[in-house]
Amino acid sequence: MKPEFAPWTDPVRSKKYFETTADRPAHGIFDILEPHLPPMGRALDLGCGAGRGTLRLLSLGFDVTAVDMSDQGLEFLRQRLPKDAAATLICSSFQDLKLEGRYDVVVAVCSLFFLPPPQFATFWPTVVEAIVPGGLFAGLFLGVNDSWKDRTFTLHDRHEVESLLSDFEIVHLVEDENDGETAIGEPKHWHTFSVVAKKLGHLVLARPN
């Protein structure tokens, strides 16, 4: 499952990314996640970008906390939020993020792997702790063969991804490697792991069909 380009601090590239992606459907991992969701609850969207995932979660009845380090992206989301939406928008890096309470679902579609390894190692336990027992995680991890491997991002092989999920029952884990492009049309070799996993503990009820 191909992820999408996540913007850096360059405002020109960021603006192009948000304009390109804002009106697209939510990432395909939401289609895998949705049948396993409880009927309602609290959701955390880490690296929400222009908010397509946040809007999908809101439409499913969740109270959503949407986090992104780009206020430009959050502004795209603000413009699309339904009136009186149960959404809290936070402009913050993951390193500075202060979470309140715990969540029934945490989504990190294309965001966590942009952390350098030491910061990822610090933040991942925070993500795990933020999920209630029986709650869900959905996200993507970057593989060791990805063309961004020479950058400061965090890479994993399959064994390492499985180790990250030691506190979870794995619902979906698919490794994908292909030549493609970023969301703004730049050539790219992708190597990713897409994950949906349920935290061990009391199980949430699946969403009715």
C-alpha positions, 0 to 999 in steps of 0.5 A: 500500500503506497503512502504519500509524500509528507511535507517538510518545512518548505512552505512552497512544497508544503502548499503544493502537497496540501493543495494536491491531496486535500480533496482526495479520499482518505488513505486506503488503510482506512478501508482496512481499519473501518470494519474493526472500529468500535461504533464510537470513541476517541481517535488520534490522527498523528500527522493529519496533514490536510485532514482527510483521515480526520474527516473520515473518522469524524464521519464515523462518529469519533471525537478526533484529536488531529495533530500536525506540525504544519499550521498550513495543513491544519488550516486546510482542515479547518476550512473543511470541518463540518459545523460543530465537528467534534475535533481538536486541532493541535499544531505540534511536533511529536517531540513536543506533543502532550497527550491527554487521556487515551484513545480508542484508535490512533492513526499515523498514516505517513508520519511516524517514520519521518522522525529520526531513530532516537526520536522514534524510539522515544515517541513510539512507547508514547503512542502505544501507551495512548491506546486503550486496551483493545484499541486500534493502531493503523499506520505505515512504517518505512522499509529499509529498501526505501529510496529515502533510506539515506535521509534521517528517517526511521527505517524498519525490516519486517522483524522490527515491525513485528517487534514494535507490535509486540503489545498488539494482535496484528490484524493486517501487516502487508509489506509493499515495495515498488517504483512510483512517485510521491503525491506531488509527482516526484519519482520514488522507490517505496518500501513500506509496511502497512499495519492495522493492529489491536492492542492486547486487552479487553476487546472493543466491539467491531463496527456493525455491518 
